Amino acid sequence: MKHRRITRRKSAVAGGAVVALLAAGFTFQSANASDNPEQFTVKALTAPAAGTLALSLKSDLGADEAGSYYDTEAKALVVNVLSQDAATTVREAGGKARIVQHTLAELTGARQTLSDKATIPGTSWATDPVTNKVVVTADRTVAGAELAKLKKVVDGLGAKAELKRTAGEFTTFASGGDAIHSGGGRCSLGFNVVKDGEPHFITAGHCGETGSEWSDSAGGAAIGSMVDSQFPGNDFALVKYSGDTAHPSEVNLYNGSAQAITSAGDATVGMQVQRSGSTTQVHDGEVTGLDATVNYGNGDVVEGLIQTSVCAEPGDSGGSLFAGEVAIGLTSGGSGDCSSGGETFFQPVSEALSVFGAEIG
């Protein structure tokens, strides 16, 4: 069975966001004449390389770092900082420095306030490094007293947060790459992995319970059983293959070819990604937020998700989010569809692999 997958803005949007920031008066330049940004060379980087540099600078800068994102037009890493010294450190490393108002601790505090006071079904929030705010999104089901409550909490956070609406409804995408089936419905296989030297695959936790049997066709013979499923809180599951089912480390592109997957990596805001899934096949988009919290209703709250502009629909759950040969995420849920658009959230693959003690393969 080949592996297909796909499931919160496009490259042009990210570029537009950078232009908008400049138009609003933000600048990558330091006000200190002795620290002239023009003396530094900005490195042209791929998104994965920018992510690696971001991790290194986060360690070097400590509390002076306030988030980062990938500028797709300039192919450069932009790092939010709180001081001129920190800006110099970023520039010396080849990144663009941008002095911002809010610390990561302040934004984390805003997220905690939302968790404490505004845990309402149909809402999500994620830290947006482009705006240096926590962006709160309410779907179409949030109305009346609940919407008023949400607005009051967001207003109380001042410039640290903003509220947006989405026309769709936040749901997990199970109707249940390649389709996988159980008695409970259809999902999509995420990535083939190896655990303890044996073949497994990972998918979304909300797709089924531990012990459930999975096949590659409706009513077909089982190809594996779910050995661990975590949802809510997280949204990932591990299925162990049985029999001799083929399990190449690749994603079905639904055009007669497949994308080889050689490693797992972390998402970076601004990164261009693709999703493959059994309902809507392959779609692309951009990472728009990290560490997102989503309330799907019925007490199903998932934290630590990747927010993207990629579309998805029921049955795409568990499908692959990838950037070239790098596995990035597993489709969790979102709003909208692939006709009208929407946003989709993904469980980071790196966390699932760490928890399961597995590796891409």
C-alpha positions as CSV (number, residue, x, y, z in Angstrom):
1,M,0.0,0.0,0.0
2,K,1.4,3.3,-0.9
3,H,1.2,6.2,1.4
4,R,-1.0,9.2,0.5
5,R,-1.8,12.2,2.5
6,I,-2.7,15.7,2.5
7,T,-4.8,17.3,4.6
8,R,-3.6,27.2,8.8
9,R,-1.6,31.3,4.1
10,K,0.1,30.9,0.8
11,S,3.5,32.1,0.0
12,A,2.1,35.3,-1.5
13,V,0.2,35.9,1.8
14,A,3.3,35.5,3.9
15,G,5.1,37.9,1.5
16,G,2.2,40.3,1.8
17,A,2.4,40.1,5.5
18,V,6.0,41.2,5.4
19,V,5.1,44.1,3.1
20,A,2.2,45.0,5.4
21,L,4.5,45.2,8.4
22,L,6.9,47.5,6.5
23,A,4.0,49.7,5.5
24,A,2.8,49.8,9.1
25,G,6.1,51.2,10.2
26,F,7.9,48.1,11.3
27,T,11.6,47.9,10.3
28,F,14.3,45.3,10.3
29,Q,16.8,48.0,10.9
30,S,18.3,49.0,14.2
31,A,17.9,52.5,15.5
32,N,21.5,52.3,16.7
33,A,23.7,54.1,14.2
34,S,26.7,52.0,15.3
35,D,24.8,48.8,14.4
36,N,24.2,49.3,10.8
37,P,22.2,46.4,9.3
38,E,23.7,47.0,5.9
39,Q,27.0,45.7,7.1
40,F,25.5,42.2,7.6
41,T,24.7,39.8,4.9
42,V,21.3,38.0,5.1
43,K,21.6,34.4,4.2
44,A,19.3,32.9,1.6
45,L,17.9,29.7,3.2
46,T,15.5,26.9,2.5
47,A,12.7,26.6,5.0
48,P,14.2,23.6,6.8
49,A,17.6,25.4,7.0
50,A,15.8,28.5,8.4
51,G,14.2,26.2,11.0
52,T,17.6,24.9,12.0
53,L,19.0,28.5,12.3
54,A,15.9,29.5,14.3
55,L,16.5,26.8,16.9
56,S,20.2,27.8,17.2
57,L,19.3,31.4,17.7
58,K,16.6,30.6,20.2
59,S,19.2,28.9,22.3
60,D,21.7,31.8,22.0
61,L,19.2,34.6,22.6
62,G,17.2,33.1,25.4
63,A,14.5,35.5,26.7
64,D,15.5,38.1,24.2
65,E,14.0,36.0,21.4
66,A,10.3,36.5,20.7
67,G,9.5,34.1,17.9
68,S,10.6,33.7,14.2
69,Y,9.2,33.0,10.8
70,Y,10.4,32.3,7.2
71,D,10.1,35.1,4.7
72,T,9.3,33.1,1.5
73,E,10.0,36.0,-0.9
74,A,13.5,36.8,0.6
75,K,14.1,33.2,1.5
76,A,15.3,34.4,4.8
77,L,14.7,33.8,8.5
78,V,13.1,36.7,10.4
79,V,13.7,36.7,14.1
80,N,11.7,38.8,16.6
81,V,13.9,40.2,19.3
82,L,13.6,42.6,22.3
83,S,17.0,44.5,22.2
84,Q,19.6,45.9,19.9
85,D,22.2,43.5,21.2
86,A,19.9,40.6,20.3
87,A,19.3,42.1,16.9
88,T,23.1,42.2,16.2
89,T,23.4,38.5,17.2
90,V,20.7,37.6,14.7
91,R,22.3,39.7,11.9
92,E,25.7,38.2,12.5
93,A,24.1,34.7,12.1
94,G,22.7,35.7,8.7
95,G,19.1,36.3,9.8
96,K,16.8,39.4,9.7
97,A,16.2,41.0,13.0
98,R,12.9,42.7,14.0
99,I,12.4,44.4,17.3
100,V,8.9,43.8,18.7
101,Q,6.8,44.8,21.6
102,H,5.7,41.5,23.2
103,T,7.9,38.8,24.8
104,L,7.2,35.1,24.4
105,A,6.4,35.0,28.1
106,E,3.7,37.7,27.7
107,L,2.2,35.8,24.7
108,T,2.3,32.5,26.7
109,G,0.5,34.3,29.5
110,A,-2.1,35.5,27.1
111,R,-2.6,31.9,25.9
112,Q,-3.0,30.8,29.5
113,T,-5.6,33.4,30.1
114,L,-7.6,32.2,27.1
115,S,-7.3,28.6,28.4
116,D,-8.5,29.7,31.8
117,K,-11.3,32.0,30.8
118,A,-12.4,31.2,27.2
119,T,-12.3,27.5,26.6
120,I,-15.3,27.5,24.2
121,P,-16.1,24.9,21.6
122,G,-15.4,26.2,18.1
123,T,-12.4,28.3,19.1
124,S,-8.6,28.1,18.5
125,W,-5.6,30.3,19.3
126,A,-2.0,30.3,18.2
127,T,1.0,32.5,18.5
128,D,1.6,34.5,15.3
129,P,5.2,35.7,15.0
130,V,4.4,37.9,12.0
131,T,2.0,40.1,14.1
132,N,3.7,39.3,17.5
133,K,0.2,38.5,18.8
134,V,-1.9,35.6,19.8
135,V,-4.5,35.1,17.1
136,V,-7.8,33.8,18.4
137,T,-10.2,32.3,15.8
138,A,-13.9,31.6,16.4
139,D,-15.9,29.5,14.0
140,R,-19.5,30.0,12.9
141,T,-20.9,28.1,15.9
142,V,-19.6,30.7,18.4
143,A,-22.4,33.2,18.9
144,G,-24.5,35.0,21.5
145,A,-23.2,34.9,25.1
146,E,-20.2,32.7,24.2
147,L,-19.0,35.2,21.5
148,A,-19.5,38.1,23.9
149,K,-17.5,36.2,26.6
150,L,-14.7,35.5,24.1
151,K,-14.6,39.1,22.9
152,K,-14.3,40.4,26.5
153,V,-11.4,38.1,27.3
154,V,-9.6,39.0,24.0
155,D,-10.2,42.7,24.6
156,G,-8.8,42.3,28.1
157,L,-5.5,41.1,26.6
158,G,-5.1,44.4,24.8
159,A,-2.5,44.4,22.0
160,K,-1.3,40.9,22.8
161,A,-4.3,39.3,21.1
162,E,-6.7,39.7,18.2
163,L,-10.0,38.0,17.4
164,K,-10.9,36.6,13.9
165,R,-13.8,34.7,12.6
166,T,-13.9,31.7,10.2
167,A,-16.9,30.9,8.1
168,G,-16.5,27.1,8.7
169,E,-16.8,24.9,11.7
170,F,-13.9,23.3,13.6
171,T,-14.2,19.6,13.3
172,T,-11.8,16.6,13.2
173,F,-11.6,15.3,9.6
174,A,-12.5,11.7,10.2
175,S,-15.4,10.1,8.5
176,G,-14.1,8.0,9.1
177,G,-2.0,9.7,1.6
178,D,-3.8,6.1,1.2
179,A,-7.2,5.4,2.6
180,I,-7.3,3.3,5.7
181,H,-10.5,1.8,7.0
182,S,-11.9,0.4,10.2
183,G,-15.4,-0.3,11.5
184,G,-15.6,3.3,12.6
185,G,-15.0,4.9,9.2
186,R,-12.2,6.1,6.9
187,C,-9.0,8.1,7.6
188,S,-5.7,8.5,5.9
189,L,-2.3,6.9,6.5
190,G,0.2,9.4,7.7
191,F,3.8,8.1,7.5
192,N,5.3,4.7,7.5
193,V,7.7,4.3,10.5
194,V,9.8,1.7,12.2
195,K,9.5,0.8,15.9
196,D,11.7,-1.8,17.5
197,G,12.8,-2.9,14.1
198,E,9.3,-3.6,12.9
199,P,7.1,-1.8,10.4
200,H,4.3,0.5,11.6
201,F,2.5,3.6,10.4
202,I,1.2,6.7,12.2
203,T,-2.1,8.4,11.8
204,A,-4.5,10.7,13.8
205,G,-5.5,9.6,17.3
206,H,-9.1,10.5,16.8
207,C,-9.4,8.0,14.0
208,G,-9.8,5.0,16.3
209,E,-9.1,3.4,19.6
210,T,-6.2,1.2,20.7
211,G,-6.8,-2.3,19.5
212,S,-8.9,-1.4,16.5
213,E,-8.1,-3.2,13.2
214,W,-7.3,-1.3,10.0
215,S,-7.5,-2.3,6.3
216,D,-6.6,-0.6,3.1
217,S,-10.1,-1.0,1.6
218,A,-13.6,-0.9,2.9
219,G,-14.4,-4.3,4.3
220,G,-11.0,-5.7,3.3
221,A,-8.7,-7.9,5.3
222,A,-6.8,-6.2,8.2
223,I,-3.3,-4.9,7.4
224,G,-2.6,-3.8,11.0
225,S,-3.9,-3.1,14.5
226,M,-3.7,0.1,16.5
227,V,-1.2,-0.3,19.4
228,D,-1.5,3.2,20.8
229,S,-4.0,6.0,20.2
230,Q,-3.9,9.4,22.0
231,F,-6.8,11.9,21.7
232,P,-7.7,14.5,22.9
233,G,-4.7,16.4,24.3
234,N,-2.6,15.0,21.5
235,D,-3.9,13.6,18.2
236,F,-1.7,10.7,17.0
237,A,-1.8,7.0,16.8
238,L,0.5,4.1,16.0
239,V,-0.6,1.1,13.9
240,K,1.5,-2.1,13.6
241,Y,1.5,-3.8,10.2
242,S,0.6,-7.4,10.0
243,G,1.3,-9.7,7.1
244,D,3.4,-8.7,4.1
245,T,1.8,-5.3,3.2
246,A,4.3,-3.1,1.3
247,H,5.3,-0.1,3.4
248,P,7.6,2.2,1.4
249,S,8.7,5.5,3.1
250,E,6.8,7.7,0.7
251,V,3.7,9.8,0.2
252,N,1.2,9.2,-2.5
253,L,1.0,12.3,-4.8
254,Y,-2.1,11.0,-6.6
255,N,-0.6,11.6,-10.0
256,G,1.0,8.3,-10.6
257,S,4.1,9.2,-8.5
258,A,5.2,9.4,-4.9
259,Q,7.3,11.7,-2.7
260,A,10.1,9.9,-0.9
261,I,10.2,10.7,2.8
262,T,13.6,10.5,4.4
263,S,13.3,12.3,7.7
264,A,11.1,14.2,10.1
265,G,11.4,17.9,10.9
266,D,9.7,20.8,12.6
267,A,7.4,23.4,11.0
268,T,8.4,27.0,10.7
269,V,5.9,29.8,10.2
270,G,6.1,30.7,6.5
271,M,7.1,27.2,5.4
272,Q,5.5,26.0,2.2
273,V,4.0,22.6,2.7
274,Q,1.8,19.9,1.0
275,R,-0.8,17.6,2.4
276,S,-1.9,14.3,1.0
277,G,-5.2,12.6,2.0
278,S,-7.6,10.0,0.8
279,T,-10.5,12.4,0.2
280,T,-9.1,15.5,-1.4
281,Q,-5.7,14.1,-2.5
282,V,-2.8,16.6,-2.6
283,H,-3.1,20.3,-1.7
284,D,-0.5,22.9,-0.7
285,G,-0.3,26.0,1.5
286,E,1.7,27.6,4.2
287,V,2.3,27.2,7.9
288,T,0.7,30.2,9.6
289,G,1.0,29.4,13.3
290,L,2.6,27.0,15.8
291,D,1.6,25.5,19.2
292,A,-2.0,26.1,18.4
293,T,-4.8,25.1,20.8
294,V,-8.1,23.9,19.1
295,N,-11.4,23.2,20.8
296,Y,-13.3,20.8,18.6
297,G,-16.2,20.6,21.1
298,N,-17.5,17.7,23.3
299,G,-14.4,18.3,25.5
300,D,-12.0,17.5,22.7
301,V,-9.3,20.0,23.1
302,V,-5.9,19.4,21.4
303,E,-2.8,21.5,22.1
304,G,0.5,22.0,20.3
305,L,-0.8,21.8,16.7
306,I,0.6,23.3,13.5
307,Q,-1.8,25.8,11.9
308,T,-1.8,26.1,8.1
309,S,-3.7,27.5,5.1
310,V,-4.0,24.1,3.6
311,C,-7.5,22.8,3.0
312,A,-8.8,19.4,4.0
313,E,-12.1,17.4,4.3
314,P,-13.5,14.4,6.2
315,G,-11.5,11.3,5.5
316,D,-8.2,13.3,5.2
317,S,-7.6,12.9,8.9
318,G,-4.3,11.3,9.8
319,G,-2.9,12.2,6.3
320,S,0.6,13.5,5.7
321,L,1.9,17.1,5.9
322,F,5.3,17.3,4.3
323,A,7.9,19.6,2.8
324,G,9.8,17.8,0.1
325,E,11.4,14.7,1.7
326,V,10.6,15.9,5.3
327,A,7.6,14.6,7.3
328,I,6.1,17.5,9.2
329,G,2.6,16.7,10.5
330,L,-0.5,14.5,10.7
331,T,-3.9,15.9,9.7
332,S,-6.0,16.6,12.8
333,G,-8.9,18.9,11.8
334,G,-10.0,22.4,10.9
335,S,-12.7,24.4,9.1
336,G,-13.9,24.9,5.6
337,D,-13.2,22.6,2.6
338,C,-11.2,22.4,-0.6
339,S,-13.8,24.3,-2.6
340,S,-14.3,27.4,-0.4
341,G,-10.9,27.1,1.5
342,G,-10.3,27.1,5.2
343,E,-7.6,26.4,7.7
344,T,-6.3,23.0,8.9
345,F,-4.4,21.9,12.0
346,F,-1.8,19.2,12.1
347,Q,-0.2,17.2,14.9
348,P,3.6,17.6,14.7
349,V,5.2,14.3,13.5
350,S,8.3,14.8,15.7
351,E,6.3,14.7,18.9
352,A,4.5,11.5,17.8
353,L,7.8,9.8,16.9
354,S,9.3,10.8,20.2
355,V,6.4,9.5,22.2
356,F,6.2,6.2,20.3
357,G,10.0,5.7,20.1
358,A,9.7,5.3,16.4
359,E,11.5,6.7,13.3
360,I,10.7,7.4,9.7
361,G,11.3,4.4,7.6
